[in-house]
Amino acid sequence: MTDDAFTYTVKLKRGDDTQKCKVTAPDIKTLTERVDSVREKLGEWAGDYREIQPDDEARIADDQSELGEVGV
């Protein structure tokens, strides 16, 4: 447990998966700096996270224009 006065949780969610980062600081200025740093890093991870695709056999065609075109 920390003695820091301020706590903030930053979350990155994709589907059912959630990554959380708890940020603590003794004052609001430090908290703001730390949260900004964490958001920047999670933003970098988000790009990698978006590239992860589920292994699902029923894929949608790249040229699909209507929902009715999905073959199951």
C-alpha positions as CSV (number, residue, x, y, z in Angstrom):
1,M,0.0,0.0,0.0
2,T,1.2,3.5,-0.8
3,D,1.1,6.6,1.3
4,D,0.5,8.8,-1.8
5,A,-2.5,11.1,-1.5
6,F,-3.8,10.7,-5.1
7,T,-4.6,7.6,-7.0
8,Y,-5.8,7.2,-10.7
9,T,-6.4,4.1,-12.7
10,V,-5.8,4.1,-16.5
11,K,-7.5,1.3,-18.5
12,L,-7.1,0.0,-22.0
13,K,-9.9,-2.4,-23.0
14,R,-10.3,-4.5,-26.1
15,G,-13.2,-7.0,-26.1
16,D,-13.0,-8.9,-22.8
17,D,-9.4,-8.1,-22.2
18,T,-8.5,-5.1,-20.0
19,Q,-5.1,-3.8,-19.1
20,K,-5.0,-1.5,-16.1
21,C,-2.3,0.7,-14.7
22,K,-2.7,2.3,-11.3
23,V,-1.0,5.6,-10.9
24,T,-0.3,7.2,-7.5
25,A,1.4,10.4,-6.5
26,P,1.9,12.7,-3.5
27,D,0.5,15.8,-5.3
28,I,-1.8,16.6,-8.2
29,K,1.1,18.0,-10.4
30,T,3.1,14.7,-10.1
31,L,-0.1,12.7,-10.6
32,T,-0.9,14.6,-13.9
33,E,2.7,14.0,-15.2
34,R,2.6,10.3,-14.3
35,V,-0.9,9.8,-15.8
36,D,0.2,11.6,-19.0
37,S,3.2,9.2,-19.2
38,V,1.1,6.2,-18.7
39,R,-1.5,7.3,-21.3
40,E,1.3,7.8,-23.8
41,K,2.6,4.3,-23.2
42,L,-0.8,2.7,-23.3
43,G,-1.4,4.5,-26.5
44,E,1.7,2.8,-28.0
45,W,0.5,-0.5,-26.7
46,A,-3.0,0.1,-28.1
47,G,-1.6,0.1,-31.6
48,D,-0.1,-3.3,-31.0
49,Y,-3.2,-4.5,-29.2
50,R,-5.4,-3.5,-32.2
51,E,-3.3,-5.7,-34.5
52,I,-4.2,-8.8,-32.5
53,Q,-7.0,-10.6,-34.3
54,P,-9.0,-13.5,-32.9
55,D,-8.6,-16.9,-34.6
56,D,-12.2,-17.1,-35.8
57,E,-13.1,-19.2,-38.8
58,A,-16.0,-17.1,-39.9
59,R,-14.1,-14.1,-41.2
60,I,-15.8,-11.2,-43.0
61,A,-14.6,-10.6,-46.5
62,D,-12.4,-7.5,-47.0
63,D,-14.7,-6.2,-49.7
64,Q,-18.0,-6.8,-47.7
65,S,-20.4,-3.9,-48.1
66,E,-23.5,-5.2,-46.4
67,L,-24.1,-7.4,-43.3
68,G,-26.2,-9.8,-45.4
69,E,-23.0,-10.8,-47.3
70,V,-21.6,-12.7,-44.3
71,G,-21.6,-16.5,-44.9
72,V,-21.6,-18.6,-41.8
